[in-house]
Amino acid sequence: MKHDARDETLRAVLIEDTPREMADIRETLEGIGGLTVVEVVYRGPELTVRDALSKKPHVVLVDFRLVRPPRGQHVLPSQGSSLAALLKEKDRMPDTPVFLISLGRLTKEEPLIHIQATPRSFDGLLIKEDIHGDPDGTVAKICAVVSGYRRLAAKRMRTRQGLFALLGAREADFDVLLKADPPPSLVANRWDVTEGAQWVRHTLMAYPGILYDDLTAACFLGLSLGSFGSSKVAEFFAEARYGGPFFEESKRWWKSLLLRKATTYMLDAKEPGPPMAFGQLWRRKNRATKLSHCTSSGEEPADCVCYVLREPVRREYSLPYRPDARPAIMDEARVSYRAIREARKGFDPSLVAPDARSLIDHIRNKTQ
């Protein structure tokens, strides 16, 4: 499938140490449209960075492990994240996104570990299997990140209010955003593009609490994912749609605006209640509507999402979970009884909140 037409074709520099791999990736990505891939053979950190700079790329793709020097040359191996960090230095390409490319042996958590260890080094991980299996999705992701970077780079006044306005935040959300562990430079009104980009993508969009993905938004309102995605519901909540940098990469909704719209709707109907009661009221007026269905008890509506199963669950049939270092202002992660009972892949008992771990054996032994 060809990628949608764009005003321009983006230039991607691909840094690899294996010519055949480089050629395969270039042919795959260029076949979609939207990208021109320029090959740069790895020949040591400084020379490779110089080569990449000379190509004036919109985005750089770097092999995760660079271990094979060109024939006849003696070059020390390098981690792609180290090379990416050099590219991101202020006198080089600080406003250019950099992706690492891996064979796929990394776990999904490993990219975040690298980002936390070297917070400015790269912007994401692309798996070679995914590149070849879903080239259209890969190109769409790359283009979305480049677009987000450009929107941030176009902001000349790097104040926190300027960034919040660019996000489309209301003034009422400013205090909440400042509690979401923004980079110190943002608090000091001198943020740069990479810091802004990584905070938006790896905090605001990664953890529910300020912005919601479709599933979390649906459960928040007591609706099934299908009903939340209906044209009528989407139109009703249109003003809550996030339209800031990187919105093309992953659809999000402002929690505060979802809450305001749902609360107003219930008050107008003289039926105030918690946000998840919105779905029941909406269903009475729109019969095709379905409510969120708890994956553990079968009850409706469910009001949160199981972190492990990514399925709706009622709070009373889940336990607090600690899978990451999300800011305290974000929604608490929960793990459903079903995931615990079935010992689903990804469930780690040690990540259950300490004061709730004593319930694990009881949940596993319970038949319902």
VOPAGU-2260 file (C-alpha; in pm, 1 decimal, decimal comma):
REM VOPAGU-2260
SITE   aa  ch    i         X         Y         Z
SITE  MET   A    0       0,0       0,0       0,0
SITE  LYS   A    1     139,4     337,1     -95,8
SITE  HIS   A    2     175,9     602,5     167,2
SITE  ASP   A    3     -49,5     905,1     145,5
SITE  ALA   A    4      82,2    1185,5     -73,3
SITE  ARG   A    5     268,4    1457,7     115,7
SITE  ASP   A    6     390,9    1802,7      35,8
SITE  GLU   A    7     744,5    1670,7      29,2
SITE  THR   A    8     945,7    1353,7      45,7
SITE  LEU   A    9    1138,6    1330,8     370,8
SITE  ARG   A   10    1507,6    1245,3     365,2
SITE  ALA   A   11    1610,1     967,8     602,4
SITE  VAL   A   12    1974,4     880,7     665,7
SITE  LEU   A   13    2020,5     511,0     738,1
SITE  ILE   A   14    2337,8     418,1     929,1
SITE  GLU   A   15    2420,7      48,2     901,5
SITE  ASP   A   16    2727,3    -174,4     908,2
SITE  THR   A   17    2585,8    -442,8     675,6
SITE  PRO   A   18    2535,1    -333,2     311,3
SITE  ARG   A   19    2277,8    -603,4     237,9
SITE  GLU   A   20    2065,4    -512,4     540,4
SITE  MET   A   21    2094,5    -147,1     444,9
SITE  ALA   A   22    1978,8    -212,6      88,8
SITE  ASP   A   23    1684,4    -425,7     205,6
SITE  ILE   A   24    1562,5    -161,0     450,5
SITE  ARG   A   25    1606,1     119,4     196,3
SITE  GLU   A   26    1408,8     -66,7     -71,2
SITE  THR   A   27    1131,6    -154,4     174,5
SITE  LEU   A   28    1085,4     198,8     306,5
SITE  GLU   A   29    1121,2     377,5     -25,9
SITE  GLY   A   30     865,6     141,5    -179,5
SITE  ILE   A   31     594,7     298,1      36,3
SITE  GLY   A   32     657,3     655,4     -70,1
SITE  GLY   A   33     710,6     951,4     158,4
SITE  LEU   A   34    1075,8     874,9     233,1
SITE  THR   A   35    1402,6     890,2      43,8
SITE  VAL   A   36    1659,8     677,7     225,4
SITE  VAL   A   37    2025,9     784,0     203,6
SITE  GLU   A   38    2274,8     512,8     300,7
SITE  VAL   A   39    2566,9     586,2     533,4
SITE  VAL   A   40    2804,0     297,9     605,8
SITE  TYR   A   41    2929,8     296,1     962,7
SITE  ARG   A   42    3301,1     379,8     982,4
SITE  GLY   A   43    3351,6     492,4    1339,7
SITE  PRO   A   44    3148,7     739,7    1547,6
SITE  GLU   A   45    3296,8    1074,1    1441,2
SITE  LEU   A   46    3331,3     999,0    1070,3
SITE  THR   A   47    2983,4     849,3    1059,0
SITE  VAL   A   48    2831,0    1151,6    1232,1
SITE  ARG   A   49    3009,7    1380,7     988,4
SITE  ASP   A   50    2876,6    1177,5     695,6
SITE  ALA   A   51    2522,5    1191,8     834,4
SITE  LEU   A   52    2539,9    1568,8     890,9
SITE  SER   A   53    2647,4    1625,5     533,9
SITE  LYS   A   54    2324,9    1464,8     406,3
SITE  LYS   A   55    2103,6    1716,7     592,7
SITE  PRO   A   56    1844,4    1456,4     694,9
SITE  HIS   A   57    1495,2    1508,7     832,7
SITE  VAL   A   58    1534,2    1187,5    1034,6
SITE  VAL   A   59    1816,5     942,3    1112,0
SITE  LEU   A   60    1781,4     564,1    1142,1
SITE  VAL   A   61    2069,6     392,5    1324,3
SITE  ASP   A   62    2137,9      20,8    1359,2
SITE  PHE   A   63    2124,8     -74,1    1727,9
SITE  ARG   A   64    2454,6    -263,1    1716,8
SITE  LEU   A   65    2730,4    -141,1    1486,7
SITE  VAL   A   66    3001,3    -405,5    1499,4
SITE  ARG   A   67    3118,8    -469,9    1142,0
SITE  PRO   A   68    3367,0    -215,7    1003,0
SITE  PRO   A   69    3402,1    -161,8     627,7
SITE  ARG   A   70    3641,7    -404,6     461,6
SITE  GLY   A   71    4003,4    -310,9     519,5
SITE  GLN   A   72    3926,9     -71,5     807,5
SITE  HIS   A   73    3977,2    -113,4    1180,3
SITE  VAL   A   74    3682,9      50,4    1354,4
SITE  LEU   A   75    3571,1      -1,8    1711,6
SITE  PRO   A   76    3215,4    -134,6    1751,4
SITE  SER   A   77    2952,1     104,9    1879,9
SITE  GLN   A   78    2609,2      93,8    2035,6
SITE  GLY   A   79    2357,0     275,1    1820,9
SITE  SER   A   80    2236,8     470,2    2125,9
SITE  SER   A   81    2588,6     612,2    2175,1
SITE  LEU   A   82    2604,1     721,4    1812,9
SITE  ALA   A   83    2255,2     868,7    1841,0
SITE  ALA   A   84    2366,9    1072,0    2142,4
SITE  LEU   A   85    2648,6    1222,1    1933,7
SITE  LEU   A   86    2401,9    1314,3    1661,1
SITE  LYS   A   87    2177,2    1484,7    1917,3
SITE  GLU   A   88    2448,7    1715,1    2050,7
SITE  LYS   A   89    2362,2    2085,1    2033,8
SITE  ASP   A   90    2615,8    2170,8    1765,1
SITE  ARG   A   91    2500,8    1884,0    1542,9
SITE  MET   A   92    2136,3    1777,1    1497,8
SITE  PRO   A   93    1951,2    1848,2    1824,6
SITE  ASP   A   94    1619,8    1910,4    1644,7
SITE  THR   A   95    1629,5    1593,7    1431,8
SITE  PRO   A   96    1458,6    1272,9    1545,3
SITE  VAL   A   97    1673,6     960,3    1565,0
SITE  PHE   A   98    1540,1     603,5    1564,2
SITE  LEU   A   99    1732,9     288,9    1648,4
SITE  ILE   A  100    1679,2     -23,8    1437,9
SITE  SER   A  101    1700,6    -366,9    1602,7
SITE  LEU   A  102    1673,2    -724,4    1480,3
SITE  GLY   A  103    1400,6    -770,5    1738,7
SITE  ARG   A  104    1586,6    -943,2    2020,3
SITE  LEU   A  105    1520,1    -651,4    2255,0
SITE  THR   A  106    1223,5    -657,8    2487,6
SITE  LYS   A  107     962,9    -386,1    2455,5
SITE  GLU   A  108    1080,6    -242,0    2786,0
SITE  GLU   A  109    1445,1    -216,3    2680,5
SITE  PRO   A  110    1400,8      94,9    2463,8
SITE  LEU   A  111    1252,6     278,2    2762,9
SITE  ILE   A  112    1544,3     166,1    2978,8
SITE  HIS   A  113    1784,9     312,4    2724,3
SITE  ILE   A  114    1585,2     635,5    2704,2
SITE  GLN   A  115    1592,2     667,5    3082,8
SITE  ALA   A  116    1965,6     596,0    3092,7
SITE  THR   A  117    2049,6     833,9    2807,3
SITE  PRO   A  118    1742,5    1058,8    2794,6
SITE  ARG   A  119    1848,3    1257,6    2491,1
SITE  SER   A  120    1990,0     979,7    2280,2
SITE  PHE   A  121    1705,4     856,0    2058,6
SITE  ASP   A  122    1334,5     879,1    1991,5
SITE  GLY   A  123    1220,5     523,1    1942,5
SITE  LEU   A  124    1299,9     170,1    1834,5
SITE  LEU   A  125    1209,4      13,9    1499,9
SITE  ILE   A  126    1218,0    -366,7    1473,9
SITE  LYS   A  127    1345,0    -498,5    1140,2
SITE  GLU   A  128    1071,6    -759,8    1128,3
SITE  ASP   A  129     811,8    -484,7    1167,7
SITE  ILE   A  130     978,2    -266,6     905,0
SITE  HIS   A  131     949,6    -542,8     646,0
SITE  GLY   A  132     612,9    -670,6     773,4
SITE  ASP   A  133     442,8    -332,3     803,3
SITE  PRO   A  134     641,4     -78,3     600,3
SITE  ASP   A  135     341,3     153,1     565,4
SITE  GLY   A  136     298,1     170,9     942,6
SITE  THR   A  137     671,5     224,8     988,1
SITE  VAL   A  138     681,8     513,3     741,2
SITE  ALA   A  139     367,9     664,4     895,0
SITE  LYS   A  140     531,0     653,3    1240,4
SITE  ILE   A  141     854,3     811,1    1115,3
SITE  CYS   A  142     666,9    1086,9     932,4
SITE  ALA   A  143     447,4    1156,5    1236,8
SITE  VAL   A  144     750,6    1200,0    1462,0
SITE  VAL   A  145     922,1    1426,6    1209,9
SITE  SER   A  146     603,2    1634,5    1189,2
SITE  GLY   A  147     588,9    1665,2    1568,4
SITE  TYR   A  148     952,9    1770,7    1585,7
SITE  ARG   A  149     889,9    2036,5    1324,2
SITE  ARG   A  150     598,4    2181,5    1517,7
SITE  LEU   A  151     814,6    2207,2    1828,0
SITE  ALA   A  152    1111,1    2351,0    1638,4
SITE  ALA   A  153     889,9    2620,5    1486,0
SITE  LYS   A  154     813,8    2755,7    1832,5
SITE  ARG   A  155    1062,6    3040,1    1876,7
SITE  MET   A  156     965,2    3133,0    2233,0
SITE  ARG   A  157    1054,1    2824,4    2436,6
SITE  THR   A  158     843,2    2905,7    2743,7
SITE  ARG   A  159     635,0    2648,5    2928,3
SITE  GLN   A  160     319,8    2847,4    2849,7
SITE  GLY   A  161     422,2    2842,6    2483,8
SITE  LEU   A  162     458,7    2464,2    2485,9
SITE  PHE   A  163     132,8    2415,4    2674,7
SITE  ALA   A  164     -46,2    2632,8    2420,6
SITE  LEU   A  165     110,2    2430,5    2139,4
SITE  LEU   A  166     -24,6    2115,3    2304,0
SITE  GLY   A  167    -370,4    2271,0    2303,6
SITE  ALA   A  168    -394,1    2264,0    2683,8
SITE  ARG   A  169    -643,1    2483,4    2864,0
SITE  GLU   A  170    -510,6    2707,4    3140,1
SITE  ALA   A  171    -686,2    2480,4    3390,3
SITE  ASP   A  172    -452,8    2199,3    3279,2
SITE  PHE   A  173    -128,4    2393,0    3332,4
SITE  ASP   A  174     -81,8    2293,3    3697,0
SITE  VAL   A  175    -147,5    1928,3    3614,6
SITE  LEU   A  176     108,8    1936,6    3333,4
SITE  LEU   A  177     367,7    2086,3    3568,2
SITE  LYS   A  178     314,5    1787,2    3799,9
SITE  ALA   A  179     384,1    1540,8    3517,5
SITE  ASP   A  180     762,2    1545,2    3566,1
SITE  PRO   A  181     846,6    1791,8    3286,9
SITE  PRO   A  182    1217,9    1842,7    3214,9
SITE  PRO   A  183    1374,6    2106,3    3444,1
SITE  SER   A  184    1449,9    2322,2    3141,6
SITE  LEU   A  185    1077,4    2349,7    3068,3
SITE  VAL   A  186    1007,0    2467,8    3419,8
SITE  ALA   A  187    1285,5    2723,5    3371,0
SITE  ASN   A  188    1131,1    2841,3    3041,6
SITE  ARG   A  189    1417,9    2729,9    2816,2
SITE  TRP   A  190    1318,1    2385,3    2685,4
SITE  ASP   A  191    1467,7    2246,5    2368,1
SITE  VAL   A  192    1304,7    2039,0    2097,5
SITE  THR   A  193    1434,4    1695,2    2197,4
SITE  GLU   A  194    1341,7    1745,2    2563,2
SITE  GLY   A  195     995,8    1867,2    2466,7
SITE  ALA   A  196     945,9    1582,9    2220,6
SITE  GLN   A  197    1050,8    1310,1    2460,5
SITE  TRP   A  198     836,9    1450,5    2743,0
SITE  VAL   A  199     528,2    1467,4    2521,9
SITE  ARG   A  200     580,6    1121,9    2365,8
SITE  HIS   A  201     726,9     924,8    2656,7
SITE  THR   A  202     531,5    1078,0    2944,3
SITE  LEU   A  203     215,3    1264,3    2843,0
SITE  MET   A  204     119,8    1022,8    2565,6
SITE  ALA   A  205     264,4     710,6    2728,2
SITE  TYR   A  206      86,5     719,7    3065,0
SITE  PRO   A  207    -289,4     779,3    3102,3
SITE  GLY   A  208    -392,0    1056,9    3334,6
SITE  ILE   A  209    -373,5    1377,2    3130,5
SITE  LEU   A  210    -419,8    1230,3    2784,8
SITE  TYR   A  211    -615,3     908,3    2719,6
SITE  ASP   A  212    -595,4     660,1    2433,5
SITE  ASP   A  213    -921,3     529,1    2285,4
SITE  LEU   A  214    -956,0     227,4    2515,0
SITE  THR   A  215    -884,4     420,5    2834,8
SITE  ALA   A  216   -1119,0     701,9    2729,3
SITE  ALA   A  217   -1393,3     450,6    2651,6
SITE  CYS   A  218   -1362,7     282,7    2993,3
SITE  PHE   A  219   -1346,8     621,0    3167,2
SITE  LEU   A  220   -1690,4     693,4    3018,8
SITE  GLY   A  221   -1828,7     340,7    3070,1
SITE  LEU   A  222   -1849,2     272,1    2695,9
SITE  SER   A  223   -1727,2     -19,1    2487,3
SITE  LEU   A  224   -1440,9      62,4    2254,1
SITE  GLY   A  225   -1669,1      17,5    1953,3
SITE  SER   A  226   -1934,8     253,7    2087,9
SITE  PHE   A  227   -1675,7     513,8    2182,3
SITE  GLY   A  228   -1546,7     496,9    1825,5
SITE  SER   A  229   -1890,1     557,6    1673,4
SITE  SER   A  230   -1933,3     874,5    1469,6
SITE  LYS   A  231   -2198,5    1011,0    1705,3
SITE  VAL   A  232   -1984,4     976,4    2018,2
SITE  ALA   A  233   -1674,2    1103,0    1835,0
SITE  GLU   A  234   -1865,7    1411,6    1723,7
SITE  PHE   A  235   -1994,8    1475,4    2076,4
SITE  PHE   A  236   -1643,8    1464,3    2223,5
SITE  ALA   A  237   -1467,7    1629,8    1927,3
SITE  GLU   A  238   -1335,5    1921,7    2132,1
SITE  ALA   A  239   -1155,7    1677,1    2364,7
SITE  ARG   A  240    -943,4    1536,7    2081,4
SITE  TYR   A  241    -571,1    1604,9    2125,8
SITE  GLY   A  242    -429,6    1790,9    1826,8
SITE  GLY   A  243     -83,9    1891,3    1949,2
SITE  PRO   A  244     258,6    1766,2    1837,7
SITE  PHE   A  245     270,5    1393,5    1752,9
SITE  PHE   A  246    -108,1    1358,1    1731,8
SITE  GLU   A  247     -61,0    1181,6    1396,2
SITE  GLU   A  248     145,3     912,1    1566,7
SITE  SER   A  249    -114,8     807,1    1820,3
SITE  LYS   A  250    -466,5     936,6    1880,8
SITE  ARG   A  251    -526,4    1084,3    2226,2
SITE  TRP   A  252    -800,9    1265,5    2418,2
SITE  TRP   A  253    -778,4    1528,7    2691,4
SITE  LYS   A  254    -911,6    1368,1    3010,0
SITE  SER   A  255   -1023,4    1704,0    3148,8
SITE  LEU   A  256   -1235,1    1779,1    2841,7
SITE  LEU   A  257   -1387,3    1430,7    2833,7
SITE  LEU   A  258   -1483,4    1481,6    3197,4
SITE  ARG   A  259   -1628,5    1827,5    3133,9
SITE  LYS   A  260   -1839,8    1713,4    2838,8
SITE  ALA   A  261   -1964,6    1400,5    3017,7
SITE  THR   A  262   -2045,3    1590,1    3338,7
SITE  THR   A  263   -2234,5    1861,9    3152,5
SITE  TYR   A  264   -2434,7    1599,2    2964,0
SITE  MET   A  265   -2535,2    1422,0    3286,2
SITE  LEU   A  266   -2619,2    1746,5    3467,1
SITE  ASP   A  267   -2835,0    1862,9    3177,4
SITE  ALA   A  268   -3022,8    1533,2    3208,2
SITE  LYS   A  269   -3048,7    1587,8    3585,4
SITE  GLU   A  270   -2861,1    1260,2    3640,6
SITE  PRO   A  271   -2525,1    1349,5    3794,0
SITE  GLY   A  272   -2281,2    1069,1    3859,6
SITE  PRO   A  273   -1924,4     944,7    3811,8
SITE  PRO   A  274   -1778,2     960,9    3459,3
SITE  MET   A  275   -1849,2     591,8    3383,2
SITE  ALA   A  276   -2223,6     659,3    3435,9
SITE  PHE   A  277   -2215,2     859,8    3113,8
SITE  GLY   A  278   -2232,7     540,0    2907,2
SITE  GLN   A  279   -2552,7     420,2    3076,8
SITE  LEU   A  280   -2725,4     753,5    3019,7
SITE  TRP   A  281   -2603,0     771,7    2659,9
SITE  ARG   A  282   -2729,2     416,9    2594,3
SITE  ARG   A  283   -3081,3     505,4    2708,7
SITE  LYS   A  284   -3091,1     771,1    2438,7
SITE  ASN   A  285   -2891,2     577,7    2178,2
SITE  ARG   A  286   -2996,4     212,4    2188,2
SITE  ALA   A  287   -2713,2      72,4    1976,4
SITE  THR   A  288   -2464,0     179,1    2243,1
SITE  LYS   A  289   -2271,7     -91,1    2428,9
SITE  LEU   A  290   -2111,8     -52,4    2770,5
SITE  SER   A  291   -1760,4    -150,5    2870,7
SITE  HIS   A  292   -1758,0    -515,0    2983,9
SITE  CYS   A  293   -1539,0    -622,5    3277,1
SITE  THR   A  294   -1295,0    -894,0    3169,2
SITE  SER   A  295   -1288,8   -1044,1    3519,9
SITE  SER   A  296   -1649,0   -1037,2    3641,9
SITE  GLY   A  297   -1858,0    -984,5    3329,4
SITE  GLU   A  298   -2026,8    -684,7    3491,1
SITE  GLU   A  299   -2096,9    -354,9    3314,9
SITE  PRO   A  300   -1971,2     -94,2    3297,5
SITE  ALA   A  301   -1597,6    -137,2    3353,9
SITE  ASP   A  302   -1418,3     181,1    3452,2
SITE  CYS   A  303   -1046,5     112,5    3396,8
SITE  VAL   A  304    -806,0     -94,6    3186,5
SITE  CYS   A  305    -602,2    -399,9    3286,2
SITE  TYR   A  306    -237,3    -312,4    3223,3
SITE  VAL   A  307    -145,6    -669,9    3129,4
SITE  LEU   A  308    -445,3    -769,5    2914,9
SITE  ARG   A  309    -529,4    -424,3    2778,4
SITE  GLU   A  310    -895,6    -507,3    2840,4
SITE  PRO   A  311   -1166,7    -330,6    3042,2
SITE  VAL   A  312   -1198,3    -419,1    3411,4
SITE  ARG   A  313   -1391,7    -283,3    3707,5
SITE  ARG   A  314   -1171,4    -136,0    3974,6
SITE  GLU   A  315   -1298,9    -375,9    4239,9
SITE  TYR   A  316   -1178,5    -670,5    4030,1
SITE  SER   A  317    -823,3    -544,7    3993,9
SITE  LEU   A  318    -520,4    -460,2    4206,0
SITE  PRO   A  319    -283,4    -164,1    4195,8
SITE  TYR   A  320      17,3    -241,7    3975,8
SITE  ARG   A  321     362,3     -77,2    3959,6
SITE  PRO   A  322     506,2    -159,7    3613,7
SITE  ASP   A  323     680,8     171,3    3553,8
SITE  ALA   A  324     794,2     498,8    3704,0
SITE  ARG   A  325     499,8     707,5    3585,5
SITE  PRO   A  326     449,8    1046,2    3754,2
SITE  ALA   A  327     219,8    1038,5    4055,9
SITE  ILE   A  328     -28,4    1267,9    3880,5
SITE  MET   A  329    -101,0     996,4    3623,0
SITE  ASP   A  330    -368,9     730,5    3662,3
SITE  GLU   A  331    -270,0     431,4    3870,0
SITE  ALA   A  332    -198,9     115,6    3670,4
SITE  ARG   A  333    -425,3    -180,1    3752,4
SITE  VAL   A  334    -398,3    -556,4    3689,9
SITE  SER   A  335    -718,9    -757,4    3657,8
SITE  TYR   A  336    -810,1   -1066,7    3859,6
SITE  ARG   A  337    -831,2   -1255,1    3529,1
SITE  ALA   A  338    -468,4   -1176,0    3441,9
SITE  ILE   A  339    -365,9   -1286,1    3792,3
SITE  ARG   A  340    -573,8   -1607,3    3791,5
SITE  GLU   A  341    -452,7   -1712,2    3447,9
SITE  ALA   A  342     -92,3   -1602,9    3514,1
SITE  ARG   A  343    -103,6   -1422,0    3183,0
SITE  LYS   A  344     218,4   -1345,3    3002,6
SITE  GLY   A  345     355,2   -1016,8    3129,1
SITE  PHE   A  346     207,1   -1044,3    3477,0
SITE  ASP   A  347     471,9   -1007,6    3746,8
SITE  PRO   A  348     347,5   -1059,3    4104,3
SITE  SER   A  349     632,6    -847,3    4238,2
SITE  LEU   A  350     482,1    -544,4    4059,8
SITE  VAL   A  351     155,6    -563,8    4252,3
SITE  ALA   A  352     142,9    -289,7    4514,5
SITE  PRO   A  353     299,4    -428,1    4837,2
SITE  ASP   A  354     -14,2    -381,6    5046,7
SITE  ALA   A  355    -218,0    -586,5    4794,9
SITE  ARG   A  356      18,2    -882,1    4734,2
SITE  SER   A  357    -141,8   -1089,8    5008,1
SITE  LEU   A  358    -453,7   -1109,3    4787,5
SITE  ILE   A  359    -281,5   -1280,7    4494,4
SITE  ASP   A  360    -313,0   -1637,9    4625,6
SITE  HIS   A  361    -675,9   -1576,1    4722,6
SITE  ILE   A  362    -755,0   -1449,1    4371,0
SITE  ARG   A  363    -581,4   -1747,4    4208,2
SITE  ASN   A  364    -773,4   -1996,0    4423,0
SITE  LYS   A  365   -1111,0   -1833,3    4365,0
SITE  THR   A  366   -1314,0   -2000,7    4092,6
SITE  GLN   A  367   -1501,9   -1690,8    3977,8
